[in-house]
Every structure is written in C-alpha cells, then in structure tokens.
C-alpha cells in the first residue's frame, strides 16, 4: 500500500484529511482479482498488495471468470463490473503500447 503523505516541516495535514486519505487507501485494499480456479477453490489476488487468497468457490458469486474484480464487503465478495472493465481496459492499453512500440 502506498499512502503518499509527502509533508515538509512547514506543512500540516488536519486529522480529518489524514483519516480521509487513510480510509481511501484501506477501501482500495478491498479489491481482489480472480486469478484462477483449482477444484473447489478460487485463487484471488489483492489488486494493491498482491497477496493471494484461496477462497472456497461456493463463497463467491457464480459465473466468475479469470480477471474479474471482486470487492470484499465484510465477509462477502461482490462482483464489481466497473473495476473489472477498468482493469481490462488498462491491460489492453498496455498490450497495445507494448506491441505498437516495436
């Protein structure tokens, strides 16, 4: 997790702003991408920390595909179409840049 709080000695950040930035960073840590399925388990990877988790597939939404993004809410995982599309778009752009730069 990168929480960028570059402060000089003369700069101050209010407690409210610090808490807001911290909450935003913690919220971002709750996104996982489906890496793959193996038997009764699905391997998820945290989008920000890259930590991997083995989750019983029955605890996840049905019909997930590799690369789908889930948001953890409490003990539940919810499919997030917006983040999934953002991730796929970013990967597609990077692939295009990689192959078009040659």
C-alpha positions, 0 to 999 in steps of 0.5 A: 500500500502506498499512502503518499503523505509527502509533508515538509516541516512547514506543512500540516495535514488536519486529522480529518484529511489524514483519516480521509486519505487513510480510509481511501487507501484501506477501501482500495485494499478491498479489491481482489482479482480472480486469478484462477480456479483449482477444484473447489477453490478460487485463487484471488489476488489483492489488486494493491498488495498482491497477496493471494487468497484461496477462497472456497468457490461456493463463497463467491458469486457464480459465473466468475471468470479469470480477471474479474474484480471482486470487492470484499464487503465484510465477509462477502465478495461482490462482483464489481463490473466497473473495476473489472472493465477498468482493469481490462481496459488498462491491460489492453492499453498496455498490450497495445503500447507494448506491441505498437512500440516495436 
